Every structure is written in structure tokens, then in C-alpha cells.
């Protein structure tokens, strides 16, 4: 379980269950354990800490110790033709006379039992979600379960430690899978320009509205009108809340958004207490909104003054004819790619953050599915077929560590039981 320090550190390389460049680099630097300068206890402890950083890092150590099992499941492939011809009595024929078994391989592949140390963790729901490529990390798969985005056999399952049984069907919300496994979207210059134009038009509209309907402060200070009622104050606060939401939808900096979110929280509290609303409180909220709005305008005006403006004609004249031709070809290629986008991956205005989908960076190195899972990527569902087992030359638990490292880790927990 992670406590202190960085999750990914270049000083102490430890692979993690996530699709990141740090994990990929850590896996590439893995080597067989060096045993000469260390005692056997130090070797086991180092292997245990290294493997636990990858297998079930989100699980507490006490929980894992209760899950640990001494027996490691394994199978041996048998020739069905040979079993149909013989009943097994021929195995004893010629014993002691130098006779060999029927078609016995001279150098059979070794069964990597010690790579199956952490096979109980593969039964967990969050581990199965990560292995099915529905999440970009084991912690994200755990978050999906806690947030109620996962169903097991048609029922919502909010426990990431649920132990799957053979035949269990689990499904994750497809929109969450697209968001988790897709590359983050970056706003183009055209989208930023359109957002800026919309924010400017919204600001002009707000100015016109404030001229027609003066703020509550001016109405209260005016002696020709009576003091506004609680219902009028509530309506004004609701309109002020809408103005704050419009500003948050604009392309403003993160610090400005943080300030406006704080103001929105204050307005929300005032709306909940509208029956006992105080006009002075409303005037304070109005002044805060005006101050923040003016600060954003002043900052944007400074940026426009310092940024050199270049028209399209000037920028075209600065480019050579070859560069203009290359730029034109690039735009035409981009246009053709946009026109020929397939139906399943076309842009959806309701989910611009997820469409069009493209895989997350460094995903290809981790894009594999174990044998004990049957996955349907179209509906983001998978079936847990059976428990993972070890075969001659193959261990079905995916692990990046060397065989000796797994053996030392197994001996650590075998000794500590």
C-alpha cells in the first residue's frame, strides 16, 4: 500500500499497474535479482516489496496475507490420442530394463509455479477490470467500482474486492471506458477562438442587461423605491448564479475559475436562505462579481495589447510558395480524414471529451488480455471463465518480473504464514 513518496520514482524503479511511460520504463529496466551481496532475508524482502508494488498495490498488506495460498494451481497438457489408445499400464512396462516411456519429450518445458504467487488477486473485480482493458490503471478500476459504474451478473457491484467465480459476467459503463482508455482531448486554436468570441458576446449581452436592469445595490440606495422583497432578491441571486455559470463556461484561467467557484458557493448558500436574505449580502455578492469580471477584462486587454497581431494576408506573404503548398495539402488531407471518419467513431456533440476516440499514449505495450477472460469490447463486458493456472512453459498471471524474483516473494510469504 502506497504511503509516502512519489508513486512513480526514477530513483527507485518500481513497475505499477497503469499505462504510463514511467511503468514502461521501469519494466524495461528490470533485471534478475542480484543475490551475492545480500542475505536470504534481504533477498526475499526486496522481491516482496518489488512485486507488491505491482500486484495489488491498492490492497492492504493484511488483506493480501489472508488471500495468500500455499498451493499453486497448475495443469499438465495430455495427449488425448495417447489416452484413447492406452490405459496407463504400459507406464510400468520395462521398468528397470532401460525402456523409455512412450514418446516422452527429452527436455520438457519447465512449469513456472512461482509466477503464480499472486493468482488470488486476479480474482478481484478491480483487477479483472484492469486486465480486460476497461481502465488505464488498477486504481482507476477500483474507482469505477466505488462510483457504481460496474455491474456483476446484471447487479451493481460497489465492492472492488469482490471475488469473481467462474462464469461471472461483469460490465463497465461504456462512456467511462471511453474516457478512461482514450487519449485526453486538446482544444484546437479554432475551438479556442470560437470560445473567446462567445465569451465576448456573452459579456456584451451582460453589460446591456445590467444597463437596462440596474443592480440591486442601486435599487436599494434609491429613495424613490421601496426595499425589494425576498422573492425579488432570490430572483436576482438566481440571475447572478447564471452569470457566474456563463463565466465558468468561458475559456478563462484555472485561478479565475477557482475564484468564481468560490463565489458560486456563496451565492448557492444565499439562495438556500432566500427567505431571510439581507440586501447588504446581495450587494456584496454583486460587487465581488463585478470585481472579478473587471479583473478578467483587464487581463485579457493586456494580453491583446502585448500579443502582436498578424492578418491572414500578412502571414501568407511571409510564407514561401512551397510552404503554402504543403500547408494546403495538409489541410486537404485533414479534411478528407474528417469526411471519411467511420460511423462508430464520429464526433458526438453530447460527448466531445470521448469522441472521436483514439487510444491513450503507451497503451499498446499493455494491450493484452489473459486467457482466463473473455472480453467483448463492443459492450464493455467480460466473462471470468476460470481461475488462472500454470502450464508447462507458461504462467497465466501476467507479471513483468523474473522467475527468481517471484520465487523469493513466494518464499517470503511462505515463511511469514
C-alpha positions, 0 to 999 in steps of 0.5 A: 500500500502506497504511503509516502513518496512519489508513486512513480520514482526514477530513483527507485524503479518500481513497475505499477499497474497503469499505462504510463511511460514511467511503468514502461520504463521501469519494466524495461529496466528490470533485471534478475535479482542480484543475490551475492551481496545480500542475505536470504532475508534481504533477498526475499524482502526486496522481491516482496516489496518489488512485486507488491508494488505491482500486484495489488498495490491498492490492497492492504498488506493484511488483506493480501496475507489472508488471500495468500495460498500455499498451493499453486494451481497448475495443469499438465497438457495430455495427449488425448490420442495417447489416452484413447489408445492406452490405459496407463499400464504400459507406464510400468512396462520395462521398468528397470530394463532401460525402456523409455516411456512412450514418446516422452519429450527429452527436455520438457518445458519447465512449469513456472509455479512461482509466477503464480504467487499472486493468482488470488488477486486476479480474482478481484473485480478491480483487477479483472477490470484492469486486465480486460482493458476497461481502465488505464490503471488498477486504481482507476478500476477500483474507482469505477467500482466505488462510483457504481459504474460496474455491474456483476451478473446484471447487479451493481457491484460497489465492492472492488474486492469482490471475488469473481467465480467462474462464469461471472459476467461483469460490465463497465459503463461504456462512456467511462471506458471511453474516457478512461482508455482514450487519449485526453482531448486538446482544444484546437486554436479554432475551438479556442477562438470560437470560445473567446468570441462567445465569451465576448458576446456573452459579456456584451449581452451582460453589460446591456442587461445590467444597463437596462436592469440596474443592480440591486445595490442601486435599487436599494440606495434609491429613495424613490423605491421601496426595499425589494422583497425576498422573492425579488432578491432570490430572483436576482441571486438566481440571475447572478448564479447564471452569470457566474455559470456563463463565466465558468463556461468561458475559456478563462484561467484555472485561478479565475475559475477557482475564484468564481467557484468560490463565489458560486458557493456563496451565492448557492448558500444565499439562495438556500436562505432566500427567505431571510436574505439581507440586501447588504449580502446581495450587494456584496455578492454583486460587487465581488462579481463585478470585481472579478469580471473587471479583473478578467477584462483587464487581463485579457486587454493586456494580453491583446495589447502585448500579443502582436497581431498578424492578418491572414494576408500578412502571414501568407506573404511571409510564407514561401510558395512551397510552404503554402503548398504543403500547408494546403495539402495538409489541410486537404488531407485533414479534411478528407480524414474528417469526411471519411471518419467511420460511423462508430467513431464520429464526433458526438456533440453530447460527448466531445471529451470521448469522441472521436476516440483514439487510444491513450499514449503507451497503451499498446505495450499493455494491450493484452488480455489473459486467457482466463477472460473473455472480453467483448469490447463492443459492450464493455463486458467480460466473462471470468471463465476460470481461475488462472493456472500454470502450464508447462512453459507458461504462467497465466498471471501476467507479471513483468518480473523474473522467475527468481524474483517471484520465487523469493516473494513466494518464499517470503510469504511462505515463511511469514504464514 
